[in-house]
Amino acid sequence: MSSSDRHREDAQVHFGVFFQGVNHTTIWSAPASGSQIDFETFRRMIATAERGLFDAFFLGEGLRLREQDGKILDLDIAGRPDAIAQLSTLAGITEHIGLVATQNTTYNEPGDLARRLAGLDVLSGGRAGWNAVTTDNAWTGANFRRGGYLDHELRYERAGQFIRAARAIWDSWADDAIATSTAADAWARADAVRHVDVSTSQFDVSLDATLPRSPQGHPVIFQAGDSSTGRDFAAANADVIFSRHGTHFDDALAFATDIRARLVAAGRPADDIKILPGTQIVLAERASEVEEKRRWVLDGQYTGQTALSLVGQVWGRDLSDRDPDGPLPEDDPIPAPISVTRGAARDGKDPVAIAKEWRALAEAKGLSLRQVAIETSLRSGFVGTPGQVADELARWVRAGATDGFNISPYLVPGGLDDIVEWLVPELQERGVYRTEYTSNTLRGHLGLRDPLTRRAVHSSGSATG
């Protein structure tokens, strides 16, 4: 399907902000960088995002500190506070912006997590979202009661059962369960709450839910899997896809076209999912400053320590004793498999072949080890003046390649300032970005239909909020 086939003249750019925590794409060592865990960092970022009329504030999840070779990775030593705890606090100091918590279906149970997400949804007036993620690795699962390990082929089976159980819990309260007047005979109707019994290969749930639904019906379901199985899972279950296709237009359009075909195959409208790829945006006020800003960001992200770690993943050994501004190692990589805790730089490729390719690149361009790491690392995003970037984002959304972007700031807490102060006004001038919030719920901000299990009740299919 060509971009002209999907042209949407009235399409609007939706923005979320993705707060990852410490990682090598966040310039945590810059003088302007703040704490990754202090409440003030989260407060300032979400206040800026709400001032910029963003749809959502999106938190990642970290159940274990990352490691390399059995040691805590120095580049990622700050743990993340629990997302629902953070977002519940932030709900009290915000009015409109959505609050999306990443929560793992492998290491939670539906009766407990559905209640906690419903609590966030009710307390925020219908602004909660759930990024439902899966994992099958044993090294994270080591922290959990049963070891937590789950065979790879079972992770989406469990996730699907988990979401269906959560929706059954959320649906167990009637829409008009709670009395709207003090003159009513009772606070809630006697038949307002149905008992929930769910029995599957992964779960046995039998409970009476303790919370009514929020104004948006259910928390909005986000999903980020990119395999064929993950895409089918999203088409069957998700409201929003958080994709990694946020850098190259043709790639993004192909992904969006594939998802729309899977939606139709799943019996849903082709536009029933919003696609928000993760991306980075680097802005400079003037065109003459763009390249300098781009280099500053790259130099801050790819420190010597980071470069040695990334190249060490390919060589299969610790390179921390080398000079990052010197040459690549002279010896060939170790071809043996390496632990998944070291990362995925090889991505199933022959490390000796990668090293040969990198040495040829270094020789041709006169690059140091660190410069090779920068040159060969996959990077996402848009770089330019506010006007240039606004034109490109508008093109993507109007062509149907995406519905918006989940922005990962390269600096916290001030990484959204330029976007809100420079980029948002440019988008508004082009008529592709809201000038005020018109909804009070996350589902409403995104223009989503009713939750999948509520459509028989609300047959209009219109957005809630």
PAMARRO-105618 format. One record per residue (C-alpha): residue number from 1; residue in three letters; y, x negated, z. Coordinates in nm, 3 decimals. Each point is the difference from the previous one (the first is absolute). Layout:
N
PT seq type       v       u       w
PT NUM  ALA       Y       X       Z
...
REM end
This chain:
465
PT seq type       v       u       w
PT   1  MET   0.000   0.000   0.000
PT   2  SER   0.336  -0.149  -0.099
PT   3  SER   0.306   0.000   0.224
PT   4  SER   0.168   0.249  -0.234
PT   5  ASP  -0.282   0.248   0.069
PT   6  ARG   0.084  -0.005   0.370
PT   7  HIS   0.380  -0.010  -0.022
PT   8  ARG   0.154   0.178   0.300
PT   9  GLU   0.376   0.029  -0.038
PT  10  ASP   0.044   0.156   0.345
PT  11  ALA  -0.227  -0.240   0.189
PT  12  GLN   0.135  -0.150   0.321
PT  13  VAL  -0.072  -0.343   0.151
PT  14  HIS  -0.171   0.024   0.340
PT  15  PHE   0.028  -0.293   0.241
PT  16  GLY  -0.212  -0.100   0.296
PT  17  VAL   0.026  -0.318   0.204
PT  18  PHE  -0.322  -0.186   0.081
PT  19  PHE   0.023  -0.202   0.321
PT  20  GLN  -0.293  -0.242  -0.018
PT  21  GLY   0.050  -0.228   0.298
PT  22  VAL  -0.009  -0.379  -0.027
PT  23  ASN  -0.137  -0.119  -0.335
PT  24  HIS   0.090  -0.265  -0.253
PT  25  THR   0.217   0.234  -0.211
PT  26  THR   0.230   0.069   0.296
PT  27  ILE   0.244  -0.287   0.060
PT  28  TRP  -0.049   0.003   0.376
PT  29  SER   0.157  -0.347   0.041
PT  30  ALA   0.341   0.089  -0.146
PT  31  PRO   0.290  -0.003   0.251
PT  32  ALA   0.067   0.368  -0.076
PT  33  SER  -0.361   0.098   0.071
PT  34  GLY  -0.070   0.203   0.312
PT  35  SER  -0.305   0.059   0.214
PT  36  GLN  -0.303   0.159  -0.161
PT  37  ILE  -0.086   0.198   0.315
PT  38  ASP   0.325   0.080   0.186
PT  39  PHE   0.099   0.365  -0.008
PT  40  GLU   0.349  -0.092  -0.123
PT  41  THR  -0.149  -0.127  -0.327
PT  42  PHE  -0.173   0.332  -0.067
PT  43  ARG   0.304   0.199   0.114
PT  44  ARG   0.237  -0.183  -0.231
PT  45  MET  -0.232   0.016  -0.300
PT  46  ILE  -0.076   0.370   0.027
PT  47  ALA   0.367   0.082   0.063
PT  48  THR   0.094  -0.187  -0.319
PT  49  ALA  -0.277   0.172  -0.196
PT  50  GLU   0.110   0.344   0.122
PT  51  ARG   0.361  -0.081  -0.086
PT  52  GLY  -0.129  -0.085  -0.347
PT  53  LEU  -0.180   0.339  -0.022
PT  54  PHE  -0.347  -0.159  -0.019
PT  55  ASP  -0.302   0.228   0.003
PT  56  ALA  -0.206  -0.197   0.250
PT  57  PHE  -0.037  -0.290   0.242
PT  58  PHE  -0.349  -0.142  -0.054
PT  59  LEU  -0.183  -0.222   0.250
PT  60  GLY  -0.299  -0.223  -0.069
PT  61  GLU  -0.285  -0.048   0.242
PT  62  GLY  -0.150  -0.317   0.146
PT  63  LEU  -0.306   0.038   0.220
PT  64  ARG  -0.059  -0.372   0.030
PT  65  LEU   0.208  -0.314  -0.040
PT  66  ARG  -0.076  -0.167  -0.332
PT  67  GLU  -0.205  -0.318  -0.001
PT  68  GLN  -0.087  -0.296  -0.215
PT  69  ASP  -0.312  -0.200   0.079
PT  70  GLY  -0.039   0.177   0.332
PT  71  LYS   0.352  -0.084   0.118
PT  72  ILE   0.299   0.231   0.035
PT  73  LEU   0.215  -0.037  -0.312
PT  74  ASP   0.336  -0.149   0.101
PT  75  LEU   0.174   0.186  -0.285
PT  76  ASP  -0.093   0.339   0.146
PT  77  ILE  -0.009  -0.022   0.377
PT  78  ALA   0.193   0.311   0.102
PT  79  GLY  -0.213   0.304   0.071
PT  80  ARG   0.120   0.342  -0.108
PT  81  PRO   0.071   0.266   0.264
PT  82  ASP  -0.199   0.320  -0.056
PT  83  ALA   0.157   0.190  -0.289
PT  84  ILE  -0.019   0.347   0.154
PT  85  ALA   0.157  -0.127   0.323
PT  86  GLN   0.285  -0.161  -0.197
PT  87  LEU   0.059   0.301  -0.223
PT  88  SER  -0.005   0.246   0.290
PT  89  THR   0.284  -0.199   0.156
PT  90  LEU   0.190  -0.020  -0.329
PT  91  ALA  -0.040   0.375  -0.053
PT  92  GLY   0.234   0.056   0.293
PT  93  ILE   0.286  -0.199  -0.153
PT  94  THR  -0.028   0.131  -0.359
PT  95  GLU   0.042   0.342  -0.157
PT  96  HIS  -0.137  -0.001  -0.354
PT  97  ILE  -0.197  -0.307  -0.105
PT  98  GLY  -0.380   0.021  -0.024
PT  99  LEU  -0.217  -0.201   0.240
PT 100  VAL  -0.318  -0.144  -0.156
PT 101  ALA  -0.266  -0.166   0.214
PT 102  THR  -0.280  -0.210  -0.147
PT 103  GLN  -0.319   0.094   0.184
PT 104  ASN  -0.351  -0.117  -0.076
PT 105  THR  -0.280   0.248  -0.063
PT 106  THR  -0.265  -0.260   0.086
PT 107  TYR   0.125  -0.076   0.351
PT 108  ASN   0.120   0.342   0.116
PT 109  GLU  -0.159   0.339   0.066
PT 110  PRO   0.134   0.320  -0.160
PT 111  GLY   0.031   0.209   0.317
PT 112  ASP   0.225  -0.258   0.165
PT 113  LEU   0.201  -0.121  -0.302
PT 114  ALA   0.062   0.350  -0.137
PT 115  ARG   0.149   0.096   0.337
PT 116  ARG   0.225  -0.308   0.018
PT 117  LEU   0.124   0.050  -0.357
PT 118  ALA   0.059   0.369   0.070
PT 119  GLY   0.197  -0.101   0.307
PT 120  LEU   0.228  -0.221  -0.210
PT 121  ASP   0.032   0.277  -0.258
PT 122  VAL   0.093   0.267   0.255
PT 123  LEU   0.237  -0.221   0.200
PT 124  SER   0.183  -0.109  -0.317
PT 125  GLY   0.028   0.351  -0.141
PT 126  GLY  -0.234  -0.065  -0.294
PT 127  ARG   0.081  -0.358  -0.099
PT 128  ALA  -0.335  -0.174   0.057
PT 129  GLY  -0.211  -0.174  -0.260
PT 130  TRP  -0.337  -0.173   0.022
PT 131  ASN  -0.089  -0.300  -0.216
PT 132  ALA  -0.378   0.038   0.016
PT 133  VAL  -0.156  -0.343  -0.050
PT 134  THR  -0.358  -0.122   0.007
PT 135  THR  -0.162  -0.331   0.078
PT 136  ASP  -0.354  -0.128   0.006
PT 137  ASN   0.042  -0.347   0.145
PT 138  ALA  -0.182  -0.108   0.313
PT 139  TRP   0.264  -0.247   0.119
PT 140  THR   0.246   0.282   0.074
PT 141  GLY  -0.279   0.219   0.127
PT 142  ALA  -0.091  -0.259   0.260
PT 143  ASN   0.274   0.150   0.219
PT 144  PHE  -0.163   0.342   0.005
PT 145  ARG  -0.262   0.172   0.211
PT 146  ARG  -0.287  -0.004  -0.248
PT 147  GLY   0.104  -0.317  -0.176
PT 148  GLY   0.182   0.223  -0.249
PT 149  TYR  -0.184  -0.131  -0.302
PT 150  LEU  -0.047   0.249  -0.282
PT 151  ASP  -0.191  -0.059  -0.323
PT 152  HIS   0.243  -0.029  -0.290
PT 153  GLU  -0.137   0.300  -0.189
PT 154  LEU   0.044   0.222   0.307
PT 155  ARG   0.369  -0.063   0.065
PT 156  TYR   0.132   0.267  -0.238
PT 157  GLU  -0.279   0.239   0.094
PT 158  ARG   0.111  -0.027   0.362
PT 159  ALA   0.369   0.025  -0.098
PT 160  GLY  -0.056   0.320  -0.197
PT 161  GLN  -0.192   0.158   0.287
PT 162  PHE   0.272  -0.117   0.239
PT 163  ILE   0.283   0.163  -0.196
PT 164  ARG  -0.194   0.325  -0.043
PT 165  ALA  -0.064   0.011   0.375
PT 166  ALA   0.366  -0.072   0.077
PT 167  ARG   0.114   0.278  -0.233
PT 168  ALA  -0.243   0.243   0.161
PT 169  ILE   0.153  -0.085   0.337
PT 170  TRP   0.356   0.044  -0.130
PT 171  ASP  -0.093   0.329  -0.168
PT 172  SER  -0.159   0.149   0.311
PT 173  TRP   0.331   0.143   0.126
PT 174  ALA   0.131   0.310  -0.178
PT 175  ASP   0.347  -0.016  -0.156
PT 176  ASP   0.131   0.268   0.237
PT 177  ALA  -0.195  -0.114   0.305
PT 178  ILE   0.297  -0.049   0.231
PT 179  ALA   0.220   0.287   0.112
PT 180  THR   0.354  -0.005  -0.138
PT 181  SER   0.148   0.209   0.282
PT 182  THR  -0.018  -0.005   0.379
PT 183  ALA  -0.065   0.376  -0.019
PT 184  ALA  -0.344  -0.064  -0.151
PT 185  ASP  -0.308   0.085   0.207
PT 186  ALA  -0.129  -0.360  -0.013
PT 187  TRP   0.117  -0.347  -0.101
PT 188  ALA  -0.273  -0.013  -0.267
PT 189  ARG  -0.228   0.257  -0.157
PT 190  ALA  -0.347   0.017   0.146
PT 191  ASP  -0.158  -0.074  -0.338
PT 192  ALA   0.260  -0.258  -0.106
PT 193  VAL  -0.220  -0.306   0.041
PT 194  ARG  -0.338  -0.033  -0.169
PT 195  HIS  -0.266  -0.229   0.146
PT 196  VAL  -0.071  -0.299  -0.225
PT 197  ASP  -0.356  -0.111  -0.072
PT 198  VAL  -0.048  -0.280  -0.253
PT 199  SER  -0.333  -0.174  -0.043
PT 200  THR  -0.041  -0.273  -0.264
PT 201  SER  -0.192  -0.324  -0.047
PT 202  GLN   0.283  -0.183   0.182
PT 203  PHE   0.138   0.254   0.248
PT 204  ASP  -0.088   0.280   0.238
PT 205  VAL   0.321   0.175   0.103
PT 206  SER   0.013   0.307   0.225
PT 207  LEU   0.338   0.080   0.151
PT 208  ASP   0.292   0.235   0.045
PT 209  ALA   0.314  -0.160  -0.139
PT 210  THR   0.283  -0.032   0.248
PT 211  LEU   0.300   0.007  -0.237
PT 212  PRO   0.139   0.247  -0.255
PT 213  ARG   0.107  -0.102  -0.347
PT 214  SER   0.344  -0.141  -0.069
PT 215  PRO   0.242   0.150  -0.256
PT 216  GLN  -0.160  -0.208  -0.279
PT 217  GLY  -0.351   0.127   0.071
PT 218  HIS  -0.181  -0.335   0.018
PT 219  PRO   0.103  -0.364   0.018
PT 220  VAL   0.044  -0.136  -0.353
PT 221  ILE  -0.304  -0.205  -0.110
PT 222  PHE   0.070  -0.340  -0.159
PT 223  GLN  -0.274  -0.216  -0.153
PT 224  ALA   0.003  -0.354  -0.139
PT 225  GLY  -0.344  -0.071  -0.151
PT 226  ASP   0.011  -0.144  -0.353
PT 227  SER  -0.367  -0.024  -0.101
PT 228  SER  -0.150   0.276  -0.215
PT 229  THR  -0.155   0.146   0.315
PT 230  GLY   0.333  -0.025   0.180
PT 231  ARG   0.184   0.175  -0.282
PT 232  ASP  -0.255   0.284  -0.003
PT 233  PHE   0.034   0.025   0.377
PT 234  ALA   0.378   0.030  -0.032
PT 235  ALA  -0.030   0.263  -0.274
PT 236  ALA  -0.221   0.208   0.228
PT 237  ASN   0.190  -0.047   0.327
PT 238  ALA   0.348  -0.154  -0.016
PT 239  ASP   0.353   0.134  -0.027
PT 240  VAL   0.152  -0.343  -0.074
PT 241  ILE  -0.139  -0.326  -0.137
PT 242  PHE   0.141  -0.328   0.129
PT 243  SER  -0.094  -0.217  -0.298
PT 244  ARG   0.034  -0.368  -0.086
PT 245  HIS   0.124   0.080  -0.351
PT 246  GLY   0.369  -0.053   0.065
PT 247  THR   0.103  -0.296  -0.214
PT 248  HIS  -0.100   0.048  -0.366
PT 249  PHE   0.092   0.324  -0.174
PT 250  ASP  -0.299   0.025  -0.234
PT 251  ASP  -0.240  -0.068   0.287
PT 252  ALA   0.169   0.266   0.215
PT 253  LEU  -0.009   0.257  -0.281
PT 254  ALA  -0.368  -0.067  -0.066
PT 255  PHE  -0.078   0.045   0.369
PT 256  ALA   0.199   0.324   0.020
PT 257  THR  -0.169   0.135  -0.314
PT 258  ASP  -0.342  -0.081   0.144
PT 259  ILE   0.081   0.173   0.330
PT 260  ARG   0.124   0.313  -0.179
PT 261  ALA  -0.324   0.020  -0.198
PT 262  ARG  -0.203  -0.034   0.320
PT 263  LEU   0.208   0.275   0.165
PT 264  VAL  -0.077   0.240  -0.282
PT 265  ALA  -0.368  -0.092   0.018
PT 266  ALA   0.012   0.078   0.374
PT 267  GLY   0.145   0.346  -0.072
PT 268  ARG   0.356  -0.080   0.104
PT 269  PRO   0.328   0.016  -0.196
PT 270  ALA   0.080  -0.327  -0.178
PT 271  ASP   0.320  -0.039   0.204
PT 272  ASP  -0.160   0.077   0.337
PT 273  ILE   0.029  -0.358   0.131
PT 274  LYS   0.316  -0.206   0.039
PT 275  ILE  -0.044  -0.367  -0.092
PT 276  LEU   0.205  -0.248   0.205
PT 277  PRO  -0.093  -0.363  -0.077
PT 278  GLY   0.085  -0.273   0.244
PT 279  THR   0.277  -0.223  -0.130
PT 280  GLN   0.267  -0.251   0.093
PT 281  ILE   0.362   0.030  -0.112
PT 282  VAL   0.233  -0.302  -0.012
PT 283  LEU   0.364   0.077  -0.078
PT 284  ALA   0.302  -0.216  -0.080
PT 285  GLU   0.348   0.144  -0.050
PT 286  ARG   0.065  -0.193  -0.322
PT 287  ALA  -0.231  -0.099  -0.286
PT 288  SER   0.099  -0.365   0.046
PT 289  GLU  -0.145   0.010   0.354
PT 290  VAL  -0.337   0.160  -0.078
PT 291  GLU  -0.198  -0.320  -0.065
PT 292  GLU   0.137  -0.171   0.311
PT 293  LYS  -0.097   0.301   0.214
PT 294  ARG  -0.346   0.013  -0.154
PT 295  ARG  -0.061  -0.368   0.076
PT 296  TRP   0.128   0.039   0.358
PT 297  VAL  -0.248   0.279   0.064
PT 298  LEU  -0.292  -0.192  -0.152
PT 299  ASP   0.081  -0.318   0.192
PT 300  GLY   0.013   0.200   0.323
PT 301  GLN  -0.328   0.177  -0.068
PT 302  TYR  -0.197  -0.302  -0.117
PT 303  THR   0.057  -0.251   0.278
PT 304  GLY  -0.200  -0.322   0.004
PT 305  GLN  -0.240   0.148   0.253
PT 306  THR  -0.049   0.312  -0.210
PT 307  ALA  -0.062  -0.205  -0.316
PT 308  LEU  -0.260  -0.217   0.172
PT 309  SER  -0.175   0.310   0.130
PT 310  LEU  -0.009   0.170  -0.342
PT 311  VAL  -0.116  -0.309  -0.186
PT 312  GLY  -0.252  -0.068   0.277
PT 313  GLN  -0.160   0.337  -0.073
PT 314  VAL  -0.082  -0.122  -0.350
PT 315  TRP  -0.114  -0.345   0.110
PT 316  GLY  -0.213   0.155   0.275
PT 317  ARG   0.124  -0.231   0.276
PT 318  ASP   0.287  -0.071   0.236
PT 319  LEU   0.286  -0.177  -0.181
PT 320  SER   0.250   0.004   0.288
PT 321  ASP   0.009  -0.382   0.013
PT 322  ARG   0.140  -0.025  -0.354
PT 323  ASP   0.362  -0.016  -0.116
PT 324  PRO   0.081   0.339  -0.158
PT 325  ASP   0.262  -0.166  -0.218
PT 326  GLY  -0.256  -0.254  -0.125
PT 327  PRO  -0.267   0.049  -0.266
PT 328  LEU  -0.302   0.228   0.001
PT 329  PRO  -0.319  -0.148   0.148
PT 330  GLU  -0.170  -0.250  -0.230
PT 331  ASP  -0.353   0.111   0.087
PT 332  ASP  -0.156   0.322  -0.123
PT 333  PRO  -0.031   0.313   0.218
PT 334  ILE  -0.311   0.080   0.196
PT 335  PRO  -0.184   0.257  -0.216
PT 336  ALA  -0.185   0.157   0.293
PT 337  PRO   0.102   0.350   0.117
PT 338  ILE   0.277   0.012   0.258
PT 339  SER   0.051   0.240   0.287
PT 340  VAL   0.184   0.323  -0.073
PT 341  THR   0.230  -0.092   0.288
PT 342  ARG   0.156  -0.268  -0.223
PT 343  GLY   0.139   0.255  -0.244
PT 344  ALA  -0.065   0.083  -0.365
PT 345  ALA   0.179  -0.266  -0.204
PT 346  ARG  -0.317  -0.072  -0.199
PT 347  ASP  -0.057   0.370  -0.068
PT 348  GLY  -0.356  -0.068  -0.115
PT 349  LYS   0.106  -0.274  -0.244
PT 350  ASP  -0.145  -0.351  -0.031
PT 351  PRO   0.213  -0.221   0.229
PT 352  VAL  -0.063  -0.309  -0.215
PT 353  ALA   0.134   0.185  -0.305
PT 354  ILE   0.305   0.113   0.198
PT 355  ALA   0.068  -0.358   0.110
PT 356  LYS  -0.027  -0.125  -0.358
PT 357  GLU   0.247   0.264  -0.116
PT 358  TRP   0.240  -0.079   0.283
PT 359  ARG  -0.012  -0.376  -0.061
PT 360  ALA   0.081   0.058  -0.367
PT 361  LEU   0.296   0.219   0.100
PT 362  ALA   0.123  -0.258   0.253
PT 363  GLU  -0.020  -0.280  -0.258
PT 364  ALA   0.170   0.201  -0.274
PT 365  LYS   0.291   0.109   0.219
PT 366  GLY   0.013  -0.283   0.255
PT 367  LEU  -0.075   0.232   0.292
PT 368  SER  -0.083  -0.085   0.360
PT 369  LEU  -0.272   0.178   0.197
PT 370  ARG   0.254   0.244   0.144
PT 371  GLN   0.152   0.066  -0.342
PT 372  VAL  -0.344   0.073  -0.142
PT 373  ALA  -0.061   0.249   0.282
PT 374  ILE   0.326   0.175  -0.088
PT 375  GLU  -0.066  -0.010  -0.374
PT 376  THR  -0.354   0.141   0.022
PT 377  SER   0.033   0.259   0.276
PT 378  LEU   0.014   0.364  -0.098
PT 379  ARG   0.337   0.146   0.093
PT 380  SER   0.121   0.356  -0.020
PT 381  GLY   0.338   0.149  -0.047
PT 382  PHE   0.337   0.016  -0.170
PT 383  VAL   0.276  -0.261  -0.009
PT 384  GLY   0.351   0.052  -0.134
PT 385  THR   0.339   0.153   0.061
PT 386  PRO   0.009   0.349   0.154
PT 387  GLY   0.077   0.151  -0.340
PT 388  GLN  -0.280  -0.185  -0.176
PT 389  VAL  -0.258   0.098   0.260
PT 390  ALA   0.122   0.361   0.011
PT 391  ASP  -0.044   0.029  -0.378
PT 392  GLU  -0.355  -0.134   0.024
PT 393  LEU  -0.105   0.223   0.292
PT 394  ALA   0.143   0.304  -0.179
PT 395  ARG  -0.198  -0.092  -0.313
PT 396  TRP  -0.326  -0.026   0.195
PT 397  VAL   0.041   0.335   0.171
PT 398  ARG   0.127   0.193  -0.301
PT 399  ALA  -0.286  -0.138  -0.212
PT 400  GLY  -0.259   0.111   0.254
PT 401  ALA  -0.119  -0.350   0.089
PT 402  THR   0.066   0.075   0.367
PT 403  ASP   0.176   0.244   0.230
PT 404  GLY   0.180  -0.261   0.207
PT 405  PHE  -0.058  -0.320   0.193
PT 406  ASN  -0.113  -0.110   0.344
PT 407  ILE   0.227  -0.299   0.064
PT 408  SER  -0.118  -0.305   0.196
PT 409  PRO   0.318  -0.178   0.117
PT 410  TYR  -0.011  -0.379  -0.018
PT 411  LEU   0.214  -0.011   0.315
PT 412  VAL   0.003   0.213   0.314
PT 413  PRO   0.186   0.180   0.134
PT 414  GLY   0.278  -0.041  -0.257
PT 415  GLY  -0.207   0.002  -0.318
PT 416  LEU   0.095   0.358  -0.092
PT 417  ASP   0.376  -0.048   0.034
PT 418  ASP   0.064  -0.106  -0.361
PT 419  ILE  -0.229   0.274  -0.131
PT 420  VAL   0.177   0.275   0.193
PT 421  GLU   0.352  -0.131  -0.058
PT 422  TRP  -0.033  -0.115  -0.363
PT 423  LEU  -0.308   0.148  -0.170
PT 424  VAL  -0.003   0.356   0.137
PT 425  PRO   0.355   0.077  -0.124
PT 426  GLU  -0.093  -0.131  -0.348
PT 427  LEU  -0.304   0.228  -0.008
PT 428  GLN   0.209   0.294   0.117
PT 429  GLU   0.252  -0.064  -0.278
PT 430  ARG  -0.288   0.024  -0.248
PT 431  GLY  -0.113   0.331   0.150
PT 432  VAL  -0.343  -0.130   0.103
PT 433  TYR   0.042  -0.011   0.378
PT 434  ARG   0.083   0.265   0.256
PT 435  THR   0.349   0.016   0.150
PT 436  GLU  -0.119   0.176   0.313
PT 437  TYR  -0.322   0.109   0.165
PT 438  THR  -0.095   0.352  -0.109
PT 439  SER  -0.311   0.030   0.216
PT 440  ASN  -0.097  -0.060   0.360
PT 441  THR  -0.361  -0.105  -0.069
PT 442  LEU  -0.166  -0.295  -0.170
PT 443  ARG  -0.194   0.237  -0.226
PT 444  GLY   0.329   0.158  -0.102
PT 445  HIS   0.173  -0.336  -0.065
PT 446  LEU  -0.279  -0.095  -0.240
PT 447  GLY  -0.011   0.341  -0.169
PT 448  LEU  -0.368   0.043   0.078
PT 449  ARG  -0.194   0.324  -0.016
PT 450  ASP  -0.166   0.150   0.306
PT 451  PRO  -0.294  -0.193   0.148
PT 452  LEU  -0.314   0.036  -0.208
PT 453  THR  -0.176   0.217   0.256
PT 454  ARG   0.303   0.227   0.048
PT 455  ARG   0.053   0.107  -0.359
PT 456  ALA  -0.219   0.307   0.023
PT 457  VAL   0.223   0.119   0.285
PT 458  HIS   0.330  -0.098  -0.166
PT 459  SER  -0.081   0.090  -0.359
PT 460  SER   0.349  -0.078  -0.126
PT 461  GLY  -0.082  -0.373  -0.006
PT 462  SER   0.363  -0.090   0.070
PT 463  ALA   0.109  -0.297   0.205
PT 464  THR   0.006   0.050   0.375
PT 465  GLY   0.304  -0.094   0.198
REM end
